[in-house]
Amino acid sequence: MIWKLYAVPRIFIVCVLISVFVPFGLSSETGEKRVLTFEDVMKFKEIHGPVISEDGSRIAYSAQPDRGDGEVVVHNLKSGSRYVVERGSAPRISRDSKWVVMMVKPKAVDLEKSQKDKPKDGMALLETATGEVTRFEKVQSFALSDDSRWVTYLHHKEEERPQEKGDKTALEEEEAAREAVDDKKGQKKKETGSLLVLRKLDTAEEMKIPYVLDYAFDPSSKYLALTVSSPEEIEDGLYYVDLMQASLPRNPITRKKEAKFSSLVWAEKGSRLAFLVSIEDEGKNHAGYFSLWTWDGQTKATKLAVGADASPGGWVIPEKNRVFWSKDGRRLFFGFKPVEIHQAVLKAEEKDEKKEIKEADLFDREEILKKKELDVWHWNDPRIKTNEKKMWPRVKDQTYLSVYHTDSGSFVQLADRDLPRVEVNDNPDFALGYSNVPYLKELTWYGELEDVYQVNM
C-alpha cells in the first residue's frame, strides 16, 4: 500500500484565512468594521498541550500566538473559575488536582532584543484552590511525583563570566594556562550539572542538591534518582533520595570516577531503575560506549544487564538512547547503534567544537579551502544526495531496538539495518517490524513503501 502525505504551505493557509475573514471584517470598539491584517493573524492564539486532571475537575492548556507572548489557562469545570498565567507553557496537573506546574517563557520582546545572553525560561506553580502563583527564575525542567507531594526543578547552569587578566591571581593564571594547553590537546571539558531543588508542595520546604545533570521520580514516589557531575569529581555518581524518610537522605547507587550516566528510567512497579553508564577509557578506545544497568529499590542491589563488551560485533550502546520497561517489568528495551555511525558522530562533534576565530582567518586562503566540500553521488545509491543530507540528523541519532529479559538475564537484538524499525506492544512474545530498505530508491517517486514483519522476541 502506498501512503502519500501532502504538505500545505503556511502562506496558503494565511491567504485562505484572509479570504474567509476579509469580507466580514473585524469590529472595532466603535462598532466600525476594519480589514483583517497580517498582524491580527499573527496574534491568533493556538492551543498547545491540553491536559485534564485525573478526577476530571480541571483542564489546563497553553495558548500561544505565532508571535508574541502566550499564556497558560486553567479552568475549574465544577466552579467555572478560570486562572491565566502570562507567558506560561507546557502545563502539568498534579494527580490530586491541587497544583498546576508550568514553564514560563521570557518576554518575546526581550528575546527579540537580546542577541547574546538571552533571558532564560522560568517556572510557575499555581495552587488551584486559590489561584496563587509562585514563580521561579532560570529553570530548565521540572517533574511532579505521582503522589502529588513533591515537585523538583533543575536550574539553568550559571554561566561563567570571563575575568580580566589583572583580576586573576598567579595561581589562577597558571591553572588557566594549563587548561588552555589541555584544550589544544583536544581534551573535552567535563560537563557539570546545575542546582536541583526538591520542594514539598504542601509546606513549601525545599532541599537543594548542587551539580545535578539528570533526575527521575520513582512511580511509587518512594525515591528520586539523580546523577551528580561536579568540577572536583568527589561527589560524582548516581544517587537516590529516600522520599519516605523525613530527613530525605541521599544515598549512592554507584559512584565511579570519570563515569557518565544517562537514561534514568523507572519500571512502573517494584521501584526498579534502569540506567546507562559509560567510563571513559582511552586505552580501549571505548569513549562513548555505554553499558545497561539496573538497580532494585527493595534490595538496593545493582546488576549489569548488558555490558559494552557484550554488544554484537559492529554495534554499540550509545548515550542518546530510548530506554523503557514493559508494563509487567519483565522486559527492558534499549537500542544499539552501528559503530561506524557512532564514531562518525563523535568525530563531527569534535570538529565542531568552538574555537577562537581571528579576523585574519576570514581572509586566510588555507582556512577557506578547509571548508570546501565535495558531494559524490552514484546513480545506484538508495537515496539522492539532497535526501540523504536531510535524513542525516535522524540517522545519526537512530538506534535499533533490542530487549533485555530480566527473568533469563539475556538480550535479543530485534532491529538491524535490514529491519530498522520495530514497535512493541503488550504482547510479551511478538513485536511488529517495518522495513522500507528494499524500496529506498522508489521512495523518491512513490512515497512511503514498507514490508511488515512479525518479530519473535
C-alpha positions in Angstrom: 0.0 0.0 0.0 1.3 3.5 -0.9 0.8 6.3 1.6 1.2 9.8 0.5 1.3 13.0 2.6 0.7 16.4 1.1 2.1 19.4 2.9 0.0 22.6 2.7 2.2 25.8 2.5 1.7 28.0 5.5 1.4 31.1 3.4 -1.5 29.4 1.6 -3.3 28.8 5.0 -2.9 32.5 5.8 -4.3 33.5 2.5 -7.3 31.2 3.0 -7.9 32.8 6.4 -7.7 36.3 5.0 -10.1 35.3 2.1 -12.6 34.0 4.6 -12.4 36.8 7.2 -11.9 39.9 5.0 -15.4 40.0 3.6 -16.8 40.1 7.1 -14.1 42.4 8.5 -13.4 42.9 12.2 -15.4 45.1 14.5 -13.5 47.8 16.4 -14.5 49.4 19.7 -16.6 52.0 17.9 -18.5 49.3 16.0 -16.9 50.0 12.7 -15.6 47.1 10.6 -11.9 47.1 9.7 -9.8 44.9 7.4 -8.0 41.9 8.9 -4.3 42.4 8.8 -1.3 40.0 9.0 -0.6 41.4 12.5 -4.1 40.2 13.5 -3.3 36.8 12.1 0.0 36.6 13.9 -1.8 37.3 17.2 -4.3 34.4 16.8 -3.6 32.0 19.7 -3.4 28.3 19.1 -4.0 25.7 21.9 -1.0 23.5 22.7 -0.6 20.6 25.2 -4.1 20.4 26.7 -4.2 18.3 29.9 -7.0 17.1 32.1 -6.8 16.3 35.8 -7.2 12.7 36.9 -10.6 13.4 38.6 -11.8 15.4 35.6 -12.4 18.6 37.5 -9.8 20.8 35.8 -8.2 21.3 32.4 -5.1 23.3 31.5 -3.6 24.3 28.2 -1.2 26.7 26.6 -2.4 29.3 24.2 0.4 30.5 22.0 0.3 33.1 19.2 2.5 33.0 16.1 4.5 36.0 17.5 4.3 37.5 20.9 3.6 36.2 24.5 1.4 33.3 25.2 -0.3 32.1 28.3 -1.5 29.1 30.3 -5.2 28.9 31.1 -6.5 26.7 33.9 -10.3 26.0 34.1 -12.2 24.6 37.1 -15.0 22.7 35.3 -17.1 22.5 38.5 -17.0 26.1 39.8 -16.3 27.7 36.4 -13.3 29.7 37.8 -10.5 30.4 35.4 -6.9 31.4 36.0 -4.4 32.7 33.5 -0.6 32.7 33.9 1.2 35.1 31.5 3.9 33.6 29.3 3.2 30.1 30.6 3.7 26.9 28.6 3.7 23.1 28.9 1.4 22.8 32.0 1.2 19.7 34.1 -1.5 19.0 36.7 -0.7 17.1 39.9 -2.7 13.9 40.4 -4.6 15.3 43.3 -5.6 18.3 41.1 -4.3 20.8 43.7 -1.4 22.1 41.7 -0.5 23.1 38.1 3.2 23.4 37.3 4.4 25.0 34.0 7.3 26.6 32.3 7.4 30.4 31.9 9.0 31.8 28.8 10.8 35.2 28.8 9.0 38.2 27.2 9.0 37.9 23.5 10.3 41.4 23.1 13.3 40.7 25.4 14.1 37.6 23.3 13.9 39.7 20.2 16.2 42.4 21.6 18.9 40.1 23.1 21.5 38.8 20.6 23.7 37.4 23.4 22.9 36.3 26.9 19.3 35.7 26.1 17.0 35.5 29.1 16.2 32.1 30.5 13.0 30.2 31.0 11.4 30.1 34.4 8.8 28.0 36.2 5.4 28.8 37.8 3.5 26.9 40.4 -0.3 27.6 40.6 -2.4 26.5 43.6 -5.8 25.6 42.0 -7.8 26.3 45.2 -6.8 29.9 45.5 -5.2 30.8 42.1 -2.0 31.9 43.9 1.1 31.7 41.6 4.7 31.2 42.8 7.4 31.9 40.2 10.9 30.6 40.0 13.7 32.1 37.8 16.1 30.3 35.4 14.5 26.8 35.4 15.2 24.4 32.6 13.0 21.5 33.6 10.7 20.1 36.3 8.9 16.9 37.4 6.0 16.1 39.7 5.8 13.0 41.9 2.9 10.7 41.3 1.7 11.0 44.9 1.4 14.8 44.4 3.7 15.5 47.4 6.8 16.7 45.6 7.9 18.9 42.7 11.6 19.0 41.7 13.1 21.5 39.3 16.5 21.9 37.7 18.0 25.4 37.4 19.9 26.5 34.3 23.7 26.3 34.8 25.2 29.6 35.9 27.3 31.0 33.0 30.9 31.7 33.9 31.9 35.4 33.4 35.4 35.9 31.9 37.7 37.6 34.3 40.1 40.4 33.4 43.7 39.3 33.3 44.6 41.7 36.1 41.9 40.3 38.4 43.4 36.8 38.4 45.9 35.6 40.9 49.2 33.9 39.8 47.7 30.5 40.7 44.5 31.1 38.7 46.6 32.3 35.7 48.7 29.2 35.9 45.6 27.0 36.1 44.1 28.8 33.1 47.3 28.3 31.1 47.2 24.6 31.9 43.6 24.4 30.8 44.5 26.1 27.5 47.2 23.5 26.9 44.7 20.7 27.6 42.2 22.3 25.1 44.9 22.4 22.4 45.5 18.6 23.0 41.8 18.1 22.1 40.6 17.2 25.6 37.0 17.8 26.1 35.8 19.9 29.0 33.8 17.9 31.5 30.0 18.5 31.6 29.0 19.6 35.0 25.5 19.8 36.5 23.4 22.6 38.0 21.3 23.2 41.1 18.3 20.8 41.6 15.6 21.8 44.1 13.3 19.3 45.7 10.2 21.1 47.1 7.4 19.7 49.3 4.2 21.1 47.9 2.1 21.4 51.0 4.7 23.0 53.2 7.0 24.7 50.6 10.1 23.2 52.3 13.0 22.8 49.9 16.1 20.7 49.7 18.9 21.9 47.3 21.3 19.5 45.6 24.2 21.0 43.5 25.7 19.8 40.2 22.8 17.6 39.1 22.6 16.5 35.4 19.6 14.3 35.3 16.8 13.1 37.7 13.6 10.9 37.7 10.9 10.2 40.2 10.0 6.6 41.1 6.3 6.0 40.0 5.6 4.7 43.6 7.0 8.1 44.9 9.4 6.3 47.2 12.6 7.5 45.6 14.1 10.3 43.5 17.1 9.2 41.3 19.7 11.7 40.2 23.1 12.0 38.7 25.8 14.3 40.0 28.7 15.7 38.0 30.8 18.2 39.9 34.1 20.0 38.9 36.0 18.3 41.7 34.5 14.8 40.8 34.4 14.0 44.6 30.6 13.6 44.7 30.2 12.3 41.1 27.8 9.3 40.7 24.2 8.1 40.7 22.2 8.7 43.9 18.7 8.1 45.2 16.8 10.3 47.7 14.6 8.3 50.1 11.3 10.3 50.0 9.7 8.2 52.7 12.1 9.4 55.4 11.7 12.9 56.9 15.4 13.6 56.7 15.5 12.9 52.9 18.8 11.1 53.0 20.8 11.0 49.7 22.4 7.6 49.2 24.8 6.4 46.4 23.6 3.8 44.0 27.0 3.7 42.3 30.0 6.1 42.3 32.6 5.7 39.6 35.4 8.1 38.7 35.1 9.6 35.2 31.7 7.8 34.7 28.9 9.3 32.7 25.2 8.4 33.4 22.2 8.8 31.2 18.6 7.5 30.5 17.3 7.1 34.1 14.1 5.1 33.7 11.9 3.5 36.4 9.7 0.5 36.0 6.0 1.1 36.7 6.1 -1.3 39.6 8.7 -2.6 42.0 10.9 0.5 42.3 13.4 -0.8 39.7 15.6 1.7 37.9 17.4 1.2 34.6 20.3 3.5 33.5 23.2 3.7 31.1 26.8 4.1 32.3 30.0 4.9 30.3 33.5 5.1 31.7 36.0 7.0 29.6 38.8 4.5 28.7 41.1 5.9 26.0 43.3 2.9 26.1 40.5 0.7 24.8 39.2 3.4 22.6 35.7 2.9 24.1 34.8 6.6 24.5 31.1 6.9 24.5 30.4 3.2 24.7 27.7 2.6 27.3 26.5 -0.4 29.4 23.0 -1.0 30.6 22.5 -1.5 34.3 19.5 -2.0 36.7 19.0 -1.1 40.4 16.4 -2.7 42.7 15.0 -0.2 45.2 13.8 -3.1 47.5 17.2 -4.9 47.8 19.4 -1.9 46.9 21.3 -4.2 44.6 22.8 -3.1 41.2 23.1 -5.5 38.2 24.9 -5.3 34.9 22.3 -6.2 32.3 24.2 -5.6 29.0 27.9 -4.7 29.1 29.6 -2.6 26.4 31.8 -5.6 25.6 28.7 -7.8 25.2 27.4 -5.8 22.3 27.1 -7.6 18.9 30.0 -7.1 16.5 29.8 -3.7 14.8 27.3 -2.3 17.3 27.5 -0.1 20.4 25.1 1.2 23.1 25.1 5.0 22.6 24.3 7.7 25.2 21.4 9.1 23.2 19.1 6.1 23.6 15.5 5.1 24.0 15.3 3.0 27.2 11.9 1.8 28.5 10.3 -1.0 30.5 7.4 -3.3 29.6 4.3 -2.8 31.7 4.9 -6.0 33.6 8.6 -5.1 34.2 9.9 -8.4 32.8 11.5 -6.8 29.7 13.7 -3.8 29.4 14.1 -2.2 25.9 17.1 -0.2 24.7 18.9 0.5 21.4 22.1 -0.3 19.6 23.8 1.9 17.0 26.3 0.9 14.2 29.8 1.6 15.4 30.8 3.5 12.2 28.0 6.0 12.6 28.7 6.4 16.3 32.4 7.1 15.6 31.5 9.5 12.7 29.2 11.5 15.1 31.9 11.7 17.7 34.4 13.0 15.1 31.9 15.5 13.8 31.3 16.8 17.4 35.0 17.2 18.0 35.4 19.0 14.7 32.5 21.4 15.5 33.8 22.4 18.9 34.0 26.1 19.3 37.4 27.6 18.6 38.7 31.2 18.6 38.3 32.8 15.2 40.6 35.7 14.5 39.8 38.4 12.0 42.7 37.3 9.8 41.1 33.9 9.4 38.4 35.5 7.3 40.9 36.1 4.5 43.2 33.1 5.1 43.3 31.0 1.9 44.0 27.8 3.7 41.2 28.3 6.2 38.8 29.0 3.4 39.9 25.9 1.5 39.4 23.7 4.6 35.7 24.4 4.4 35.4 23.2 0.8 33.3 20.1 0.4 32.7 17.6 -2.4 29.5 15.6 -2.6 29.8 12.3 -4.6 26.6 10.5 -5.6 26.3 7.3 -7.6 23.2 6.7 -9.7 22.7 3.4 -7.9 22.7 4.9 -4.4 19.5 4.2 -2.4 18.9 7.9 -1.7 19.6 11.0 -3.7 22.2 13.3 -2.1 19.8 16.0 -1.0 17.5 13.5 0.7 20.5 11.8 2.3 21.6 15.1 3.8 18.1 15.8 5.0 17.9 12.4 6.7 21.3 12.6 8.4 20.1 14.3 11.6 17.7 11.5 12.1 20.1 8.7 11.0 22.9 9.9 13.2 20.8 9.5 16.4 18.8 6.5 15.3 19.0 3.4 17.5 17.9 -0.2 16.7 15.6 -1.7 19.2 16.8 -4.6 21.5 15.2 -6.3 24.5 16.7 -7.5 27.8 14.7 -10.3 29.5 15.0 -9.8 33.3 14.0 -13.4 34.0 16.7 -15.1 31.9 19.3 -12.3 32.0 19.7 -12.5 28.2 19.1 -9.9 25.5 18.0 -10.1 21.9 18.6 -7.6 19.1 15.3 -7.1 17.4 16.1 -4.4 14.8 19.0 -4.1 12.4 19.9 -2.5 9.1 17.5 -4.7 7.1 14.7 -4.3 9.6 15.3 -0.8 11.0 12.0 -0.2 12.9 10.4 -2.5 15.4 7.4 -1.5 17.6 6.4 -3.3 20.7 3.0 -3.6 22.5 1.6 -5.5 25.4 2.2 -8.9 23.7 5.1 -10.5 25.6 6.2 -12.8 22.7 5.9 -10.8 19.5 6.5 -7.3 18.1 5.9 -5.7 14.7 8.8 -4.9 12.4 8.8 -2.4 9.5 11.3 -2.2 6.7 11.5 0.3 3.7 15.0 -0.8 2.9 14.1 -2.7 -0.4 12.2 0.4 -1.6 14.6 3.3 -0.8 15.0 4.2 -4.4 11.3 4.1 -5.1 10.6 6.4 -2.1 11.7 9.4 -4.2 8.9 8.9 -6.6 6.2 6.8 -4.9 6.3 7.9 -1.3 6.2 5.5 1.7 6.6 1.8 1.0 7.2 -0.8 3.7 7.2 -4.5 4.4 5.7 -5.6 7.7 7.1 -8.5 9.8 6.2 -10.4 12.9 9.2 -10.4 15.2 9.7 -13.1 17.9 11.2 -11.5 21.0 
